[in-house]
Amino acid sequence: MSLRSMPSLALAGLVLAAGCTQPQPKAADPSQDTALTPNEESVKAPAAVDQRQVMIAYSTAYEYTKAAKNASTPEAKRNAFDKAEQNYLKVIALDPSHIDAHLRLGGVYWEEERFDEAEAQYDAVLALDPSNKSALDGKAQLLTRGGGYDDAIALYHKQIEENPNNLEARKRLAQLLETQEDLAGAAAQYEYVLAAQPDDAALAFRIGMLYQRDEDWARSIPPLQKAVDLKPDDFEFNERLAIAYRKTGNLEKTADLYKRLIALDPSSPLPHERLGQCYVKMGHWNQAAQSFEKASSLDPQNVDVLHHCSVAYVKLGRYDDAERIVRKGLTIDPDDAQLHASFGEVYEARADAAVGAFKKSKCKRQADQVNRLYRKALSEYRQAVDDAQVGRYAASKVEVVKQKIIPDEELFFANPDC
């Protein structure tokens, strides 16, 4: 092959090699020697060619990355990622300081679950730019995935120290702290984000829920109230706020919120039941019974509601209604210990009401009726004594009712002819 037919770069290499082995005469003024002083175009040309190759390889890699994300089959996705990797590596070979290529190659490795190689790319970026947000974030997520929570937390804190307004770092730190059950710490990070994004109702709700998980009911109220103010018709937001007020003893506010929930969803039995429980704590027995009746009509199989309703009727002295409610529950679940305890309360309350009349009249017939009621109460309580939930209460009631039964010596002197 003649020198004329060789490619220009190869020819330049031969010429350069020849210049290294042959003695060269000194020029009097190299700046005036056109053979030794290249013109401006010959200086810039190689750099322009390299930059063009970098751009071509980077654009090609980027297109293959997009193709991988839209691939219809696993094989097509894998092939596209392979092509993307090859081209990003080419970019890095041409320009090792190309930060975006390192980051995007790290992303490719992440997608392919090649996590060690992804971490190496993020480390390469941090070697070039120790404060690079994307690399710090990627490395922190890799550390989190591998269980290196303390190191990941430290990286997020580093980002926040360098830029307190780095909201993305605060969000990721909050998520990580949440997984580590540092609920107050997570809430504090989200609070900072919420101050910058005050219209984010979902974020306000999340903060409130973190405080509730931590059983800090009072601190949960402000963010939950903010969530409700932003989205007044959100059922869950209102429900959790009602729980917070109930836990902190603000029963009036609790009742108002459950009424709002009923207005939002009249067909839901839960707000009626919770409103009834609120009325029980307030001592509003008639309103409690009405709420429980409504809840039962919407959820007929809920025996817990029937138990609460019977308690309210007993407190009102409406024993027939209480008995009706308990019998309805026992048709649903004949073995429900709580309902048997409730039935015991009904019989005991009836007997307690009747014993006053006996004390005045000393009528044996009334005494016998009182004792029959107490014995029925004993029978019902005894059916509940083995239950884990109400057994201890039922056992204590058995002892109480035994002491209430009118003794035989007192019956002996009772008037048989009344």
BALUM-945762 format. One record per atom (N, C-alpha, C): residue in one letter; x, y, z. Coordinates in steps of 0.05 Angstrom, whole numbers, plus 5000, padded with zeros to 4 digits. Layout:
N
AXYZ...
This chain:
418
M501749765000M500050005000M501850255000S501250444983S502850684981S502050875004L503851055011L503151255031L500751425023R500451474997R498251634988R495551494994S495551224993S493051084997S492351045026M494251095044M493751045073M491851265083P490251195104P488551405117P490351615129S489251855131S490852095139S491952055167L490451925186L491451895213L493751695214A493551485198A495751295197A498251425186L497851575166L500151715153L501351915173A499652045189A500752235209A502352085230G501451835236G502951675255G505651605245L505851535219L508451455208L510251695207V509151915201V510852155200V511852225227L510152205247L510952265275L513052065284A512751815277A514651615284A517351675271A517251755247A519751815233A521152055246G519552245255G520652475268G521952405295C521152175307C522352095332C524951945329T525551845304T527951675300T530051815284Q529252025270Q531152165252Q531952415266P534652495265P535552745275P534152975260Q533353185274Q531953405262Q533753655264P533953805242P535454055243P533954265259K535454435273K534254645289K533254865271A530954965275A529955195260A530855445274A531555645259A532455895271A530156025286D527656005276D525356115289D522955935285P522455755304P520355555299P517655685294S517155915304S514556035300S514156125271Q516356145257Q516156225229Q516355985210D516755745221D517055505205D514255375203T513055395179T510355285175T510254985178A512554855174A512554555177A512354485206L513154655225L513054595254L510854735269T509654935257T507555085270T504955045255P503154855265P500654805251P498855045252N497155065232N495255285232N492955235252E491255435255E489155415276E487255185271E486555125247E484754905241E485954635249S488554595245S489754345251S489954305281V489954515298V489954495327V487154415337K485154535326K482354485337K481154235326A481954135304A480553915291A480353665308P482653565320P482453325336P480453345359A480453575374A478553615396A475653615386A475153735363A472453745352A471553465345V473353305334V472653025327V471952865351D473552895373D473052745398D470352825410Q469753085410Q467253175422Q464853075406R465253055380R463152955363R462652655369Q464752505373Q464452225380Q463152185407V463852355426V462552345452V459552395449M458752595434M455952665431M454452445417I455752325397I454352105382I453951865400A456051795415A455751555433A453751615455Y453751855466Y451951915488Y449051915478S448552035455S445852045444S444851765438T446651595427T445951325420T445251165446A446851205466A446351065492A443651155503Y443151415502Y440651515513Y438251405498E438351375472E436151265456E435750975463Y437950825467Y437650545474Y436450515502T437150695520T435950695547T432950735546K432050925530K429150965526K427850725513A429250605494A428150365481A427750135501A429750115519A429549895539A427149925557K426550175564K424250225582K421550175568N421550185541N419150145526N419049865513A421049705518A421249445505A418849265512S418049105493S415648935496S416348665507T418848585506T419648315516T422148345533P422648165551P425048175568P427648165551E427548005529E429947985512E430548255498A428448385488A428848645475A429848845495K428848835520K429749015540K432648975547R433448725550R436248655556R438148745534N437348695509N439048775486N439349075485A437249225490A437349515490A439149615512F438949505536F440749585558F443649525552D444149295539D446949225531D448049435512K446449515493K447349725474K447849995488A445950055506A446350305522A448850295538E449350065551E451850035567E454350075550Q454349945527Q456749965509Q457250255502N455150405496N455550685487N456250875510Y455150825533Y455950985556Y458850935563L459650685562L462450615567L464350755546K463350775522K464950905501K465251205508V463051325517V463151605525V465251645547I465151465567I466951495590I469851445581A470251255562A472951215552A474051465538L472251595523L473151845509L473452075529D471652085549D471752305568D471052195596P473152105611P472651995637P471352175657S471352435652S470152625670S467252695663H466052535645H463352595636H461352495657I460552675675I458952605698I456252475691D454952595671D452252495664D452352215653A454552145638A454751875628A455151675651H456751745671H457051575695H454351535709L452851755712L450251735726L448351565711R448251605684R446251445668R447151155666L449651105665L450550825665L449950695692G450250845714G449350745740G446450675740G444850845727G441950785725G441450535709V442950485688V442650245672V443250005689Y445450015704Y446249795721Y444149745743W443049965753W440949935773W438549785762E437649865738E435449725725E435949425721E438449365716E439249085711E440048935737E439649085760E440248975786E443248895788R444949045775R447849015778R448749235797F448149195822F448349415842F451249485848D453049295849D455849365854D456949545832E456249485807E457149645785E455849925785A453349935793A451950195796A453350365817E454050235839E455450385860E458150495851A459550335834A462150425824A461850675807Q459650695792Q459150925775Q458551175793Y456951135814Y456351355832Y458851445846D460551255854D463151325867D464851485848A464851415822A466451565802A465451855800V462851885801V461752155800V462652315825L462452185849L463152325874L466052395875A467752235861A470552295860A471052555844L469252595824L469452835808L468053075821D465753015834D464053225846D462953125872P464353155894P463553035920P460753125929S459653335919S457053435927S454853375907N455353205888N453453145867N450853025879K448653165876K446153075889K445252805879S445352765852S444252515841S445952275850A448652315850A450352095858A450052025888L449852235905L449452185933L446752045938D444752125923D442052005926D442151715917G443451665893G443551395883G445151215902K447351315912K448951145930K447451095956A446051295966A444451255991A442351045987Q441051045963Q438950845958Q440250565956L442550555945L443950295943L444650195971L445650375988L446350306015L443850216030T441650356026T439150276039T438349996030R438549946004R437849685994R439549466006G441949516011G443849326022G443749316052G442049466065G441949466094G443849656108G445249826093G447050016104G445650266112Y443750246130Y441950476137Y443450706149D445350656167D446750876180D448451036159D449750886141D451251026120D449451186102A447151076095A445251216078A444151466092I443551436117I442551676132I444651886133A447151806137A449352006137A449652146111L449252006088L449452136062L447152336058Y444752266067Y442552456064Y442952696082H444052656106H444552886123H446753066110K448652946097K450753096083K449453276062Q447653166046Q446353326026Q444753556038I443353496060I441753706073I443453916085E445753846097E447554046108E448554226087E449154116063E450254286042E448054456029N445554356030N443354506019N440754446035P440254606055P437854546072P435254536057N435154656033N432754656017N432554425998N434254236001N434253995984N431853825993L429553875982L427053745991L427053445985E428253375961E428253095954E429952935974A432253045982A433852906002A432352876028R430853086036R429253066061R427052856059K425852836035K423752636032K424952356034R427152306021R428452046021R429451976050L430552176063L431352136091L429052066108A426852206104A424352146120A423451866115Q423451776090Q422551506083Q424351296097L426951356097L428851176109L428551166140L428251396152L427751416181L425151266188E423251286171E420651146176E421050846177T422650746158T423150456158T424650366183Q426250556194Q427750496218Q426150556244E423550616240E421750676262E422550926278D424151096266D424551366278D422351546267L419951506278L417651636267L417651946271A418652026295A418752316300A420852446282G423052306277G425052416259G424052446231A422652236222A421452246195A419452476193A417752506213A415752716213A417152996212A419353026226A420753286226A421753356198Q422753156183Q423653206156Q421353286138Y419153136140Y416753196124Y415653466131E415753546157E414753806165E416254026150Y418853996146Y420454196132Y419454216103V418953976091V418053966063V415354096061L413554036080L410854156080L410954456082A412854566097A413054856099A413654976072A415154826056A415754926029A413554866009Q411954656015Q409754575997Q407154566013P406154796021P403954806040P401254706030D401054666004D398454565993D398454265989D400354125999D400553835996D398953696018A396353646013A394653526033A395553246040A396453086020A397352816025A399752816044L401553006040L403953016057L403153086086A401353276089A400353356115A399153116129F397552966114F396252726126F398452516134R400452486118R402552296124R403952366150I404452626154I405752716178I403952656202G401452716199G399552646221G399552356228M399652186208M399551896212M402151796225L404451926219L406951856233L406751916263Y405552146270Y405252206298Y403252016311Q401251936296Q399351746308Q400551466312R402251386293R403651126296R405451136321D406451376327D408151416350D406451476375E403851466372E401851516394E402251796406D403151986389D403352256398D400852396386W398552356399W396052436388W395752736386A396752876406A396453176405A398053286382R400453186377R402053296354R400853216327S399253006327S398052926301S395853116292I394753266311I392353436304I393053656284P395153826288P395554046269P395953956240P397653756234P397853676206P395353546195L393953396212L391453276203L389353486198Q389253686215Q387353906211Q388054056185K390554086179K391354216154K390454046130A390753786132A389953606111A386953636106V385453646128V382453676126V381753946115D383254156123D382654426112D383154436082L385154286073L385754286044L383854106029K382853896041K381053706028K378753636048P376853816051P374753786071P373053536068D372853436043D371053216038D372452946037D374952936046D376452676046D375652526071F374452286067F373352136089F375552046109E377751946098E379851836115E381252066131F381652296119F382852516133F381152596157N378552616153N376752686175N376652476197E376652226188E376552006207E378951996226R381352036214R383852026230R383952266249L382952496240L382852736257L380852686280A378652556275A376752486296A378052306317I379552116308I380951936327I382852096344A384352276332A386252436347A384852596369Y382552726362Y381052876382Y379952696403R379052456396R377952266416R380152176435K382552126424K384752036441K385652256460T385252506452T386152726470T383852826487G381552696486G379352756504G377452976495N377753076471N376053296462N373553166448L371653086465L369352936456L367453096439E367153356445E365353516429E366353536400K369053586397K370153606370K370053336356T370453116372T370252846361T367452806349A365352866365A362652826356A362052986331D363053236330D362553406306D363753276281L366153156284L367453036261L366052786252Y365052626271Y363552386263Y360852466249K359752686258K357352776244K358052856215R360352986212R361253056185R361652806168L362852596180L363352346166L360652216157I358652236174I356052126167I354852286144A355352546143A354352706121A355852636095L358452576098L360052506074L359252236063D358552046081D357851776072D355651666090P353151726085P350951636102P350651336104S351751196084S351350906083S353550756099S355450896110S357650766125S356750726154P356850476164P356050436192P358150536212L360650556204L362750616223L362450886237P361851106223P361551366237P359251356257H357051216251H354851196270H355751046295E357250826291E358250676314E360150846331R362050986318R363951146333R362651386346L360651496333L359151716346L357651616370G356551376369G355251256392G357151216415Q359651126409Q361651086430Q362351356442C362451556426C363051826436C360851916455Y358351866448Y356151946465Y356151786491V357051536490V357351376514V359251506534K361551596524K363551726541K362451996552M360752116537M359552376545M357152326564G356252076566G353952016583G351252076570H351352116543H348852176529H347651906518W346351766536W345551496530W343451466509N341551646509N339451636488N340551676460Q342351876457Q343551926431Q345451686424A346651576444A348351346439A346751106427A344451056441A342750836431A341850886403Q341051126396Q340151196369Q342451146349S344851226356S347051186338S347650896333F347550736355F348050446352F345850306337E343450396341E341250276325E341650326295K342450576288K342950646260K345250476249A347350456265A349650296256A348850006251S347149896269S346249626266S344549586241S342949786235S341249766211S342949756186L345349886187L347149896163L348949646163D349449536186D351249296188D349949096207P347948956198P346348786216P347848556229Q350048476218Q351548246229Q353648336250N353848586256N355848686275N354748656303V355648446317V354648386344V355848576365D358248696359D359348886377D357549136380V356449226358V354649456359V352249386376L351249136373L348849056389L349449056419H351948966426H352748966454H352749256464H353949436450H354049716459H351249836461C349549756443C346749866443C345249766467S345649516474S344249406498S345149546523V347749606525V348849756548V347450026551A347150166528A345850426529A342950396538Y341550196529Y338750166537Y338550086567V340449926576V340449866605V340750116621K342650296613K343150546627K340650716627L339050696606L336550856604L334250726619G334650476629G332550336642G330550216622R331250206597R329450086576R330249796572Y329449636592Y330349356593Y329149186570D326749246562D325549096540D327149136514D327849386510D329449446486D332249316488A333349326512A335949196516A335848896510E333748766521E333348476516E332948416487R331348586474R330848546445R333448556429I335148746435I337648776421I339448536426V339648446451V341348216458V340447966444R337847916445R336747676432R337247686401K337147916390K337747946361K340647866356G342447956374G345247876370G345747586374L344447456393L344847166398L343746996375T341847106360T340946956336T343146956314I344847156315I347047176296I349346996306D350047016332D352246856343D351446766371P350346526373P349346426399P351446396420D354046386411D356146336430D357746586437D356846816429D358347066434D358347126463A360747116475A361047156504A360147436513Q360847636497Q360147906504Q357147946505L355747816486L352847846487L351647696511H352747476518H351747336542H352247506567A354547646568A355147826590A353048056590S352448146566S350448366563S347748266573F347048016566F344447906576F344447886606G346847816617G347047816646G346548086658E347548296645E347148566655E344148646653V342748546633V339948606630V338348486653Y338848226658Y337448086680Y338148206707E340648266711E341548386737E340248656741A340148816720A338849086722A335849056728R334548866715R331648816721R331348746751A333048566760A332848476788A333448706807D335448866801D336149096818D333749286820A332349326798A329949496798A327749386814A327449116814A325248986828A325748956858V328348946866V328948886894V328049116912G327949356901G326949586917G324049546925A322449446907A319649406913A319349186934F321048976933F320948766953F321648876981K323649046982K324549157008K322249307022K320449427005K318249577017K315949387025S315349197007S312949027011S313548777027K316048677026K316848417037K315048197026C314248227001C312548026988C314247796977K313547556985K315047316976K314947286946R312647336934R312447306905R314447496891Q314747736901Q316647926890Q319547826895A319947716918A322647616924A323447386906D321547206901D322046986882D322647086854Q321247296846Q321747416820Q324547536818V325247676839V327947796841V330047576838N329747366853N331847156853N331947006826R329546976814R329546846787R331247016767L330947276769L332447456751L335447446757Y336047436783Y338947426790Y340147156781R338646946783R339646686774R339946676744K338146806730K338546826700K341046986694A341447196709A343847356705A346347186710L346347026732L348546846738L349046656715S346946546704S347246356682S348546486657E347746726651E348946866628E351846946633Y352447046657Y355147116663Y356946866662R356046646672R357746406673R358346306645Q356646366626Q357246286598Q359546456586A360246666600A362246846589A364946836605V365046686627V367446696644V369946586631D369646416611D372046296599D373046466575D371746676569D372546846546D374947016553A376847036535A379247196540A378647486543Q376647586529Q376147876529Q374447956553V372247816558V370447906579V370347706603G371947506602G371847296623G372247396651R374247576654R374847676681R372547846691Y371448006674Y369148176682Y366747996689A366247796672A363947616678A364347466704A366747376709A367247236735A366847416759S367647666756S367147856779S364147906783K362647906761K359747956763K358347716776V359447476771V358347236783V358447266814E360647356824E360947386853E359147606864V358847816848V357148046857V354247956859V353347816838V350547736837V349947526858K351747356864K351347156886K350647296912Q351947516917Q351447666941Q348847816941K347747856917K345148006915K342747826919I343047566915I340747386917I339647396945I337047426947I335747446973I335947176987P337147167011P337646917025P335146787035D335346517040D332946367048D331746467074E333546547094E332446637119E330746887116E331447057096E329847287091E327247217077L327447017059L325046927046L323046797065F324146667087F322446527107F320546727120F321446967124F319747167136F318147347117A318447277091A316947437071A314047367072N312447557064N309447527064N308547357041P307547107046P306646937024P304047017012D302547187025D299747247016D299547507002C301647626993C301547886981C300447866953
